[in-house]
Amino acid sequence: MPDVYAHIVFADIVAGRLGLNLDKSLLYFGSQGPDIIGFMFPSLSGQMHDGDALLLEKLAGDEKLFPVYIGYHTHFSLDNRLHPIIKSHSPTLKTHLLIESCLDQIIVQKYWKKELCLLKMDDYIPVTIPDYISTTLDTIINAEFSFKLPEQFWKSALENYFRIYKEALEGKSDVVISYSEYPQKTLEDLLGLNDFRKLTDAFGNAVEEETLSLSSCIKLKKPSGLKNTPMPLDLSHR
């Protein structure tokens, strides 16, 4: 699947294209989908990915969760479009994670004109989430996936998430996440030139498809007080 920043950039572009004025920290939190859970409860994360339609239905039913809902929607959309290519070139977990991390670097360079190594994750994903969000997510997960998360789970999970990716940038990852000095060359070597182009083109195509998909969802799910004015794609960020 795509990794942390590919999901953040994707959610950011799609929300911008739709002109949604959202709480960015909650949008970016949602853009990680069940991946935040995955390092602690991988089986649950897998169930949530498999049950994406049901999960989105439950998230869409609460106006206070709207930024999280949009984030989750973009997460599953990007996974579904990019994961088949990534998986087809992933004989090992190490290779799978390297493809994802190189793609992250390339996406950040292309769309934000930034170097991933200079970004701070807590500028995007919140260190903590509001109690209402965590409580509601706990309730949905317990009801739909028969899994009761531990007390203060989201605090621990986010701390763990930040630690893992900080250590990866420092070359100290204990889950074999690593970054490349030359991400495009590394990814071309791993995928071959044709599939490298397919993967990077798929990201851009996914932006268009998800914008169209969400535009119809928003008409049904958007909170009544939230305005949206479609905006052109802005590739400069921060």
BAGUBA-698802 format. One record per residue (C-alpha): residue number from 1; x, y, z; residue in one letter. Coordinates in nm, 3 decimals, m for minus. Layout:
N
{num: NUM; X: X; Y: Y; Z: Z; residu: A}
...
This chain:
238
{num: 1; X: 0.000; Y: 0.000; Z: 0.000; residu: M}
{num: 2; X: 0.112; Y: 0.363; Z: m0.027; residu: P}
{num: 3; X: 0.282; Y: 0.498; Z: 0.284; residu: D}
{num: 4; X: 0.236; Y: 0.793; Z: 0.521; residu: V}
{num: 5; X: 0.307; Y: 1.096; Z: 0.304; residu: Y}
{num: 6; X: 0.157; Y: 0.960; Z: m0.018; residu: A}
{num: 7; X: m0.171; Y: 0.935; Z: 0.172; residu: H}
{num: 8; X: m0.133; Y: 1.283; Z: 0.324; residu: I}
{num: 9; X: m0.050; Y: 1.445; Z: m0.012; residu: V}
{num: 10; X: m0.333; Y: 1.259; Z: m0.182; residu: F}
{num: 11; X: m0.590; Y: 1.367; Z: 0.078; residu: A}
{num: 12; X: m0.458; Y: 1.724; Z: 0.066; residu: D}
{num: 13; X: m0.485; Y: 1.748; Z: m0.314; residu: I}
{num: 14; X: m0.831; Y: 1.590; Z: m0.330; residu: V}
{num: 15; X: m0.970; Y: 1.810; Z: m0.051; residu: A}
{num: 16; X: m0.822; Y: 2.113; Z: m0.226; residu: G}
{num: 17; X: m0.973; Y: 2.015; Z: m0.560; residu: R}
{num: 18; X: m1.311; Y: 1.990; Z: m0.388; residu: L}
{num: 19; X: m1.263; Y: 2.322; Z: m0.208; residu: G}
{num: 20; X: m1.325; Y: 2.168; Z: 0.133; residu: L}
{num: 21; X: m1.227; Y: 2.380; Z: 0.431; residu: N}
{num: 22; X: m1.148; Y: 2.101; Z: 0.676; residu: L}
{num: 23; X: m0.948; Y: 2.057; Z: 0.995; residu: D}
{num: 24; X: m0.627; Y: 1.948; Z: 0.821; residu: K}
{num: 25; X: m0.490; Y: 1.757; Z: 1.121; residu: S}
{num: 26; X: m0.803; Y: 1.539; Z: 1.133; residu: L}
{num: 27; X: m0.804; Y: 1.501; Z: 0.754; residu: L}
{num: 28; X: m0.443; Y: 1.383; Z: 0.762; residu: Y}
{num: 29; X: m0.511; Y: 1.157; Z: 1.059; residu: F}
{num: 30; X: m0.797; Y: 1.001; Z: 0.863; residu: G}
{num: 31; X: m0.578; Y: 0.972; Z: 0.554; residu: S}
{num: 32; X: m0.372; Y: 0.709; Z: 0.736; residu: Q}
{num: 33; X: m0.680; Y: 0.490; Z: 0.765; residu: G}
{num: 34; X: m0.623; Y: 0.172; Z: 0.968; residu: P}
{num: 35; X: m0.245; Y: 0.187; Z: 0.911; residu: D}
{num: 36; X: m0.194; Y: 0.357; Z: 1.249; residu: I}
{num: 37; X: m0.355; Y: 0.052; Z: 1.407; residu: I}
{num: 38; X: m0.158; Y: m0.190; Z: 1.192; residu: G}
{num: 39; X: 0.172; Y: m0.175; Z: 1.379; residu: F}
{num: 40; X: m0.001; Y: m0.275; Z: 1.702; residu: M}
{num: 41; X: m0.294; Y: m0.488; Z: 1.583; residu: F}
{num: 42; X: m0.219; Y: m0.600; Z: 1.224; residu: P}
{num: 43; X: m0.511; Y: m0.844; Z: 1.209; residu: S}
{num: 44; X: m0.759; Y: m0.570; Z: 1.303; residu: L}
{num: 45; X: m0.604; Y: m0.335; Z: 1.048; residu: S}
{num: 46; X: m0.647; Y: m0.602; Z: 0.782; residu: G}
{num: 47; X: m1.012; Y: m0.652; Z: 0.875; residu: Q}
{num: 48; X: m1.074; Y: m0.279; Z: 0.856; residu: M}
{num: 49; X: m0.914; Y: m0.259; Z: 0.511; residu: H}
{num: 50; X: m1.128; Y: m0.551; Z: 0.396; residu: D}
{num: 51; X: m1.437; Y: m0.391; Z: 0.548; residu: G}
{num: 52; X: m1.375; Y: m0.047; Z: 0.403; residu: D}
{num: 53; X: m1.729; Y: 0.006; Z: 0.270; residu: A}
{num: 54; X: m1.887; Y: m0.072; Z: 0.606; residu: L}
{num: 55; X: m1.638; Y: 0.146; Z: 0.792; residu: L}
{num: 56; X: m1.695; Y: 0.441; Z: 0.559; residu: L}
{num: 57; X: m2.070; Y: 0.408; Z: 0.603; residu: E}
{num: 58; X: m2.034; Y: 0.434; Z: 0.980; residu: K}
{num: 59; X: m1.792; Y: 0.728; Z: 0.964; residu: L}
{num: 60; X: m2.019; Y: 0.913; Z: 0.722; residu: A}
{num: 61; X: m2.304; Y: 0.901; Z: 0.969; residu: G}
{num: 62; X: m2.147; Y: 1.153; Z: 1.210; residu: D}
{num: 63; X: m2.095; Y: 1.517; Z: 1.105; residu: E}
{num: 64; X: m1.819; Y: 1.568; Z: 1.363; residu: K}
{num: 65; X: m1.620; Y: 1.295; Z: 1.191; residu: L}
{num: 66; X: m1.646; Y: 1.452; Z: 0.845; residu: F}
{num: 67; X: m1.272; Y: 1.535; Z: 0.805; residu: P}
{num: 68; X: m1.182; Y: 1.185; Z: 0.928; residu: V}
{num: 69; X: m1.437; Y: 1.035; Z: 0.689; residu: Y}
{num: 70; X: m1.286; Y: 1.222; Z: 0.392; residu: I}
{num: 71; X: m0.938; Y: 1.110; Z: 0.501; residu: G}
{num: 72; X: m1.041; Y: 0.746; Z: 0.533; residu: Y}
{num: 73; X: m1.218; Y: 0.763; Z: 0.196; residu: H}
{num: 74; X: m0.903; Y: 0.887; Z: 0.024; residu: T}
{num: 75; X: m0.695; Y: 0.625; Z: 0.208; residu: H}
{num: 76; X: m0.895; Y: 0.331; Z: 0.077; residu: F}
{num: 77; X: m0.920; Y: 0.484; Z: m0.268; residu: S}
{num: 78; X: m0.544; Y: 0.524; Z: m0.306; residu: L}
{num: 79; X: m0.476; Y: 0.179; Z: m0.162; residu: D}
{num: 80; X: m0.715; Y: 0.017; Z: m0.408; residu: N}
{num: 81; X: m0.559; Y: 0.192; Z: m0.706; residu: R}
{num: 82; X: m0.188; Y: 0.152; Z: m0.623; residu: L}
{num: 83; X: m0.166; Y: m0.163; Z: m0.415; residu: H}
{num: 84; X: m0.197; Y: m0.415; Z: m0.704; residu: P}
{num: 85; X: 0.115; Y: m0.273; Z: m0.872; residu: I}
{num: 86; X: 0.311; Y: m0.256; Z: m0.546; residu: I}
{num: 87; X: 0.209; Y: m0.605; Z: m0.440; residu: K}
{num: 88; X: 0.307; Y: m0.758; Z: m0.775; residu: S}
{num: 89; X: 0.669; Y: m0.649; Z: m0.714; residu: H}
{num: 90; X: 0.688; Y: m0.738; Z: m0.343; residu: S}
{num: 91; X: 0.837; Y: m1.085; Z: m0.290; residu: P}
{num: 92; X: 0.930; Y: m0.986; Z: 0.066; residu: T}
{num: 93; X: 0.801; Y: m0.742; Z: 0.328; residu: L}
{num: 94; X: 1.130; Y: m0.553; Z: 0.306; residu: K}
{num: 95; X: 1.085; Y: m0.497; Z: m0.068; residu: T}
{num: 96; X: 0.720; Y: m0.398; Z: m0.019; residu: H}
{num: 97; X: 0.813; Y: m0.135; Z: 0.240; residu: L}
{num: 98; X: 1.102; Y: m0.004; Z: 0.030; residu: L}
{num: 99; X: 0.870; Y: 0.048; Z: m0.269; residu: I}
{num: 100; X: 0.628; Y: 0.238; Z: m0.045; residu: E}
{num: 101; X: 0.897; Y: 0.458; Z: 0.111; residu: S}
{num: 102; X: 1.053; Y: 0.544; Z: m0.226; residu: C}
{num: 103; X: 0.709; Y: 0.630; Z: m0.362; residu: L}
{num: 104; X: 0.654; Y: 0.855; Z: m0.061; residu: D}
{num: 105; X: 0.976; Y: 1.042; Z: m0.137; residu: Q}
{num: 106; X: 0.884; Y: 1.084; Z: m0.503; residu: I}
{num: 107; X: 0.527; Y: 1.200; Z: m0.431; residu: I}
{num: 108; X: 0.647; Y: 1.462; Z: m0.181; residu: V}
{num: 109; X: 0.909; Y: 1.588; Z: m0.428; residu: Q}
{num: 110; X: 0.667; Y: 1.600; Z: m0.722; residu: K}
{num: 111; X: 0.360; Y: 1.751; Z: m0.561; residu: Y}
{num: 112; X: 0.494; Y: 1.949; Z: m0.264; residu: W}
{num: 113; X: 0.840; Y: 2.033; Z: m0.400; residu: K}
{num: 114; X: 0.984; Y: 1.918; Z: m0.068; residu: K}
{num: 115; X: 1.234; Y: 1.660; Z: 0.053; residu: E}
{num: 116; X: 1.065; Y: 1.404; Z: 0.276; residu: L}
{num: 117; X: 1.361; Y: 1.392; Z: 0.513; residu: C}
{num: 118; X: 1.302; Y: 1.760; Z: 0.599; residu: L}
{num: 119; X: 0.937; Y: 1.712; Z: 0.694; residu: L}
{num: 120; X: 0.815; Y: 1.666; Z: 1.051; residu: K}
{num: 121; X: 0.527; Y: 1.425; Z: 1.078; residu: M}
{num: 122; X: 0.370; Y: 1.611; Z: 1.371; residu: D}
{num: 123; X: 0.326; Y: 1.914; Z: 1.142; residu: D}
{num: 124; X: 0.064; Y: 1.705; Z: 0.963; residu: Y}
{num: 125; X: m0.067; Y: 1.419; Z: 1.175; residu: I}
{num: 126; X: m0.182; Y: 1.522; Z: 1.524; residu: P}
{num: 127; X: 0.001; Y: 1.387; Z: 1.827; residu: V}
{num: 128; X: m0.336; Y: 1.345; Z: 1.998; residu: T}
{num: 129; X: m0.693; Y: 1.341; Z: 1.868; residu: I}
{num: 130; X: m1.005; Y: 1.482; Z: 2.039; residu: P}
{num: 131; X: m1.173; Y: 1.252; Z: 2.289; residu: D}
{num: 132; X: m1.493; Y: 1.250; Z: 2.086; residu: Y}
{num: 133; X: m1.307; Y: 1.120; Z: 1.779; residu: I}
{num: 134; X: m1.123; Y: 0.847; Z: 1.968; residu: S}
{num: 135; X: m1.435; Y: 0.739; Z: 2.159; residu: T}
{num: 136; X: m1.644; Y: 0.724; Z: 1.844; residu: T}
{num: 137; X: m1.379; Y: 0.527; Z: 1.655; residu: L}
{num: 138; X: m1.351; Y: 0.287; Z: 1.949; residu: D}
{num: 139; X: m1.728; Y: 0.235; Z: 1.945; residu: T}
{num: 140; X: m1.740; Y: 0.175; Z: 1.568; residu: I}
{num: 141; X: m1.450; Y: m0.070; Z: 1.578; residu: I}
{num: 142; X: m1.598; Y: m0.260; Z: 1.871; residu: N}
{num: 143; X: m1.942; Y: m0.279; Z: 1.710; residu: A}
{num: 144; X: m1.838; Y: m0.364; Z: 1.355; residu: E}
{num: 145; X: m1.519; Y: m0.566; Z: 1.405; residu: F}
{num: 146; X: m1.579; Y: m0.713; Z: 1.753; residu: S}
{num: 147; X: m1.252; Y: m0.569; Z: 1.880; residu: F}
{num: 148; X: m1.225; Y: m0.364; Z: 2.197; residu: K}
{num: 149; X: m0.927; Y: m0.131; Z: 2.184; residu: L}
{num: 150; X: m0.732; Y: m0.079; Z: 2.508; residu: P}
{num: 151; X: m0.775; Y: 0.234; Z: 2.716; residu: E}
{num: 152; X: m0.578; Y: 0.530; Z: 2.578; residu: Q}
{num: 153; X: m0.510; Y: 0.328; Z: 2.264; residu: F}
{num: 154; X: m0.492; Y: 0.619; Z: 2.021; residu: W}
{num: 155; X: m0.235; Y: 0.805; Z: 2.229; residu: K}
{num: 156; X: m0.013; Y: 0.497; Z: 2.238; residu: S}
{num: 157; X: m0.071; Y: 0.413; Z: 1.872; residu: A}
{num: 158; X: 0.017; Y: 0.763; Z: 1.753; residu: L}
{num: 159; X: 0.328; Y: 0.773; Z: 1.970; residu: E}
{num: 160; X: 0.432; Y: 0.439; Z: 1.824; residu: N}
{num: 161; X: 0.360; Y: 0.559; Z: 1.469; residu: Y}
{num: 162; X: 0.575; Y: 0.870; Z: 1.515; residu: F}
{num: 163; X: 0.856; Y: 0.666; Z: 1.670; residu: R}
{num: 164; X: 0.865; Y: 0.410; Z: 1.388; residu: I}
{num: 165; X: 0.892; Y: 0.669; Z: 1.111; residu: Y}
{num: 166; X: 1.136; Y: 0.888; Z: 1.303; residu: K}
{num: 167; X: 1.363; Y: 0.587; Z: 1.347; residu: E}
{num: 168; X: 1.323; Y: 0.499; Z: 0.979; residu: A}
{num: 169; X: 1.447; Y: 0.844; Z: 0.877; residu: L}
{num: 170; X: 1.742; Y: 0.795; Z: 1.113; residu: E}
{num: 171; X: 1.817; Y: 0.455; Z: 0.964; residu: G}
{num: 172; X: 1.726; Y: 0.275; Z: 1.286; residu: K}
{num: 173; X: 1.395; Y: 0.113; Z: 1.191; residu: S}
{num: 174; X: 1.311; Y: m0.215; Z: 1.360; residu: D}
{num: 175; X: 1.035; Y: m0.285; Z: 1.104; residu: V}
{num: 176; X: 1.268; Y: m0.267; Z: 0.800; residu: V}
{num: 177; X: 1.133; Y: 0.066; Z: 0.675; residu: I}
{num: 178; X: 1.410; Y: 0.248; Z: 0.490; residu: S}
{num: 179; X: 1.451; Y: 0.543; Z: 0.257; residu: Y}
{num: 180; X: 1.671; Y: 0.576; Z: m0.050; residu: S}
{num: 181; X: 1.920; Y: 0.846; Z: m0.138; residu: E}
{num: 182; X: 1.802; Y: 0.806; Z: m0.498; residu: Y}
{num: 183; X: 1.433; Y: 0.708; Z: m0.472; residu: P}
{num: 184; X: 1.347; Y: 0.730; Z: m0.842; residu: Q}
{num: 185; X: 1.638; Y: 0.511; Z: m0.950; residu: K}
{num: 186; X: 1.567; Y: 0.264; Z: m0.668; residu: T}
{num: 187; X: 1.201; Y: 0.242; Z: m0.764; residu: L}
{num: 188; X: 1.280; Y: 0.205; Z: m1.135; residu: E}
{num: 189; X: 1.521; Y: m0.079; Z: m1.050; residu: D}
{num: 190; X: 1.260; Y: m0.251; Z: m0.833; residu: L}
{num: 191; X: 0.964; Y: m0.214; Z: m1.070; residu: L}
{num: 192; X: 1.113; Y: m0.173; Z: m1.414; residu: G}
{num: 193; X: 1.059; Y: 0.148; Z: m1.609; residu: L}
{num: 194; X: 0.712; Y: 0.057; Z: m1.739; residu: N}
{num: 195; X: 0.564; Y: m0.029; Z: m1.400; residu: D}
{num: 196; X: 0.741; Y: 0.268; Z: m1.242; residu: F}
{num: 197; X: 0.552; Y: 0.491; Z: m1.484; residu: R}
{num: 198; X: 0.230; Y: 0.298; Z: m1.423; residu: K}
{num: 199; X: 0.262; Y: 0.347; Z: m1.048; residu: L}
{num: 200; X: 0.341; Y: 0.718; Z: m1.058; residu: T}
{num: 201; X: 0.077; Y: 0.781; Z: m1.328; residu: D}
{num: 202; X: m0.174; Y: 0.586; Z: m1.118; residu: A}
{num: 203; X: m0.135; Y: 0.841; Z: m0.839; residu: F}
{num: 204; X: m0.230; Y: 1.129; Z: m1.068; residu: G}
{num: 205; X: m0.517; Y: 0.933; Z: m1.219; residu: N}
{num: 206; X: m0.639; Y: 0.843; Z: m0.870; residu: A}
{num: 207; X: m0.663; Y: 1.215; Z: m0.784; residu: V}
{num: 208; X: m0.904; Y: 1.269; Z: m1.071; residu: E}
{num: 209; X: m1.108; Y: 0.957; Z: m0.997; residu: E}
{num: 210; X: m1.131; Y: 1.022; Z: m0.623; residu: E}
{num: 211; X: m1.228; Y: 1.386; Z: m0.677; residu: T}
{num: 212; X: m1.519; Y: 1.272; Z: m0.893; residu: L}
{num: 213; X: m1.614; Y: 0.994; Z: m0.651; residu: S}
{num: 214; X: m1.609; Y: 1.216; Z: m0.345; residu: L}
{num: 215; X: m1.791; Y: 1.503; Z: m0.514; residu: S}
{num: 216; X: m2.103; Y: 1.287; Z: m0.535; residu: S}
{num: 217; X: m2.056; Y: 1.156; Z: m0.179; residu: C}
{num: 218; X: m2.020; Y: 1.507; Z: m0.042; residu: I}
{num: 219; X: m2.359; Y: 1.611; Z: m0.178; residu: K}
{num: 220; X: m2.510; Y: 1.342; Z: 0.044; residu: L}
{num: 221; X: m2.276; Y: 1.348; Z: 0.346; residu: K}
{num: 222; X: m2.141; Y: 1.703; Z: 0.380; residu: K}
{num: 223; X: m2.236; Y: 1.880; Z: 0.705; residu: P}
{num: 224; X: m2.490; Y: 2.153; Z: 0.633; residu: S}
{num: 225; X: m2.264; Y: 2.435; Z: 0.751; residu: G}
{num: 226; X: m1.961; Y: 2.334; Z: 0.543; residu: L}
{num: 227; X: m1.917; Y: 2.518; Z: 0.215; residu: K}
{num: 228; X: m1.723; Y: 2.380; Z: m0.075; residu: N}
{num: 229; X: m1.596; Y: 2.581; Z: m0.369; residu: T}
{num: 230; X: m1.408; Y: 2.372; Z: m0.627; residu: P}
{num: 231; X: m1.048; Y: 2.487; Z: m0.658; residu: M}
{num: 232; X: m0.779; Y: 2.423; Z: m0.921; residu: P}
{num: 233; X: m0.503; Y: 2.179; Z: m0.833; residu: L}
{num: 234; X: m0.234; Y: 2.362; Z: m0.638; residu: D}
{num: 235; X: 0.097; Y: 2.176; Z: m0.642; residu: L}
{num: 236; X: 0.278; Y: 2.423; Z: m0.417; residu: S}
{num: 237; X: 0.239; Y: 2.335; Z: m0.051; residu: H}
{num: 238; X: 0.335; Y: 2.529; Z: 0.257; residu: R}
